[in-house]
Structures are given as structure tokens and as C-alpha cells.
Amino acid sequence: MEKILDNDYFDLIINNVSIPLYGSGDNITTLNFRHSLLNIPKTNSDPCNLGTYPYHNFPTLYVPTSTISIEKSGIGTVQRNPFLGLFGQGILVGVIDTGIDYQHQAFLYNDDTTRILTIWDQTIQNGPIPEGFTFGTEYKKEIINLALKAENPLSIVPSVDTNGHGTSIASVIAGKPNADGSFSGVVPESELVVVKLKEAKQNLKEIFFVHESTLCFQESDIILGIRYLISYAQSVSRPVVICIALGSSSGGHDGSGALSNYLNYLGRLPGIGLSVSAGNEGNNRRHYFNNTTEPPFYNDFELRVGERDQSFSMEIWPYALGRFAVDVSTPNRESTQLIYPTIGSCRMFNFIFTPSMLWVNNFIFEEETGDQLILLRFRNALPGVWSIRIQSIDNEPISFHSWLPAGDIISNETFFLNPNPDTTITSPGNGLHQLTVTAYNQLNDSILIESSRGYTRSGLVKPDIAAPGYQLPCATLRNQYGTITGTGAAAAHTAGAIAMILEWGISRGNYTSMTGYDVNRLIIRGARREGASTFPNNVWGYGQLDVNNLFRRLTNV
């Protein structure tokens, strides 16, 4: 078995300059120009393996950002304009998600052949492996068409989307109109390139105390998926828009991390558009912020732990000026006492009057950001209200953020008692050069209450744009149709708009060197800004997506 698939090996993201320290061979997989994946034997399941190896080496866990219109974004107006008529012709749509129902009519031409050029299914290991990769199976258009003609298509192409999220996201971007006209993707003349992600390794879930049944994906597999899409687009010399409708609340919320860094790099390359969901953490009560400027220089805050969340993690990110200790108390008032920062040690606490166990890493220096990081991991957590104290060691003002995991990693029964809805954009939406999309209700022009809010922890303006994201018509499994809601849906809608802009710029020769960053600036300038709000702001970004206004501004110079 390939080590990248083997649960007896940890996957660690390392900088390429470190490769000589670890030798060569099948324990190294190149991710991109900057990072590689190192596979090392898992000697045991000790949670303090995180501490032996730095926090930033472990791939972040990502979850889907939607739950299973066009006129509102000015798209219909542009498509009816005889001088524009942009439907995605010549553009590739790249989707990295739970897979795709390739038999769905939304992804077929009128002659019942596929609009999908290739599928890389990371979960199937008995077929042709894509060139330059070491696992998964690649299904090209010719094989998919052969399967579509067969009595049992899955006997030829067994790739399935058992969740439906990837199918819905792909259809919002590029689905073919259905017979009764109740559904159409934004760019139905585009073609698709799909990556079905394998689920995160169980040993990575164990490190971050994520339940084994939780659907989540690891950062390194997403990076490999992006690399596959870019490689394919370059091989056929076509522009590509990549939609990432996945998110994570792990990390510093400042655009750091391997995936964000990769997207920042790609955003400066011609012919690559990037649409990223902002996340749905705005009203989940999973973010806390404190800024104490007057003595005494400590802050007490409380966390309500639900019955269903016995094991989970929590991160505290202080700003760089001070040094901070942490004290955690159970609902029955047993305390860890103050835990001071160290380079990499991990402390485990057993409590006397409860079966709860707590692991604390108080890193004085998290290598990716340079900031202090306090990581708390709970097992058999006693339901009730836990108290946490952050205290300055140097008797100086304190300022910090704390985040709980995103999506379905925990239930809505676990939350902060005094939460802050701001600074809840999920990774990789905090990066500079990817377009970060929040969602609004296109029926009444109100922001979706669950939409994550900016800004980033470093003060960067995010989200960039708001797009329709409430009950968008979409394809669902078994050749059915339904609706999809959330910032993932809004990111998919926006990915379609990006495809239109790439078609106008590159395919039609109006701006052949257009980069993803160029597209972002055009979308921001064309955004519709109404009402009394000041723009940009941390809820709407620069305003509502309006492709028609974008092209109108290009001509009215």
C-alpha cells in the first residue's frame, strides 16, 4: 500500500528546502514548488505526537461549506447581450470536492456524451494512476463515454459521489439547463475537470480529536487536487476556474498555511481563476475575541460543551507582543492551574472528579506565523460550562482570538458563551489572491446570517464579494434536482462568473494575459454597492457580484 494511503504513516507537510534532512524515496511526495508531503511511521496514537512534530506540519482538516438568481448577479443580462453572450465556451471548470454524479443529465451534452474531460478519483486504487501522482484512478472522457453507453456504467467507471456536495457545486457552476427550464448552471457551455477527494486519514483525525465518522478532507490532498487541475489545464492550453467550497477554522486566520500560500501563488498566473467560499461560521458562536488594555491583564471566558461533543479541539491565537499562560477549569471547578508557554512540549491532564482528559500545547512560537498558539484538545469532555483564563506573563495588555472547529466537526451544542461573529472567515479564504465569496439571500438582499465575517486576523479585507447563496437550484444525486444554500453555493455561482470573464478575456482574445488576481480586481470594481453601508466592510466585502456592471464599467471610460 502507498504510504500516502496507509494509516500507519503520518502525512506531514514540509518545506522543500528540508527534503535533504529526510532522505528520498517513497516517503516524499511533491505537493508544489514550495511544499512536499513526508510520510513517517506512526509509532503510537499519543496525542502528544503534536508537539513532537510542529503544528503546521500536520495537514489542516477541511469540511464542505454548503447544505443541500442568475439575474441578481447581472449574469443573465450579459448572456443575452449579442456582443457578449458568455456561457463558458473554451473554459475548464475545476471542482475539488466529494466527487460528481457523472451520469447526471446536467453534465451531458444533448447527444448524451459527457462534458467531463477527466475525473481523478483519489479513493479508487485499482485503475490508471494520473501521470506525476502515486495514487487514485484517472478516468478520461473516452472511458466515461464508454461507461455511459454501458448497461452498468459503474462497472466501467465506478467513481460515485455518495454525499452530493460536489455534484451540486459543479452543477451551479456548469450544469446544463434541464427540460422545463427550472435549472441552469452559470456557464453550461464550459467543460469540467473533477477531483474526488479521499477522506482524511484516521490518524490525522485522531491527532485533532475528530470523530472517525465525520466527513472531512486533508489539506495535502486538496493541494494535490489543485496541482492535478492546473497540470491538466496546461496540457490542453485552456483557462481554468477552480472552485473550493471547503473550509477550515484551524490556523491563524491570516492567510498563512500551505494551501493558502499555494493559492496566492496561482492567483498571479495567467489563465487561472480562483473562487473560495468564506465559510458558514458567522452565527455558530465558535469564535471568541478579547482585547484587555487595562490591568489586571487577564481574561476569563467560558465554553459550553454539549452532550454530543466529548472529543474536540480548540485553538487560541494571541497577538505577537506578549507572552501568555492558560488555565482551564472543568464545570465542577477542577483546574489545571496556569500552563506556561514552551517551545514544543505537550501536557496531559487527568481530572479527579470527572473522566475528562485534556491535552495542552502552549507553543511560544508557531513556526508558520511566528505567533504564540495555545491548542486545547478535549477527550470525554464533561458537558457543561468550562472556564478558560488567558493571563499575561509580563503584566502587559492582552489581545487574542479563539476558534472552535468548523462545520460538522462539532455540533451546535458546543459554543462560546460570549461569542464574536467577526473574524470567522475559514481557510483558505483568508489568503490575498483568491476571491473569497460570502453569501446573501437574493430574494430580499439580506446577508445570510450563517455567512462568515471578516476581516482576517491580520486586518486584510475579506470577504471580497457577496454572491447569491440561498436555495440556488442545483443537480442532486440520482438525476434529481434540488437547492443548495451557503457560501459554498455562492462561491460556485461566482466561479461561473469568473469563467465568463476568462472567456471574454482569454478565449476571445481581449486580455490574453489575464490572471486570477486581475479577475478579482475587475469583479470588485464592478460590484454593486447599495444602501447606507460603507464599503469595503467585513460583512459584504466590496459589495454584491454584478457581472453586467463589470462590463459596463469597462466600456464607459
Helices and strands as residue ranges (DSSP letters): E 9-15, G 16-18, H 19-22, E 28-30, E 35-41, H 49-52, G 55-57, E 61-64, G 70-73, H 75-80, E 92-97, G 105-107, E 116-121, E 137-140, H 141-149, G 153-155, H 165-174, E 191-196, H 202-207, E 217-218, H 219-235, E 240-244, E 246-247, H 258-266, E 272-277, E 287-292, E 298-305, E 312-318, E 324-329, E 347-350, E 357-363, E 373-379, E 384-392, E 398-403, G 407-409, E 415-416, E 435-441, E 446-447, E 465-468, E 472-476, E 480-484, H 487-502, I 503-507, H 516-526, H 547-555
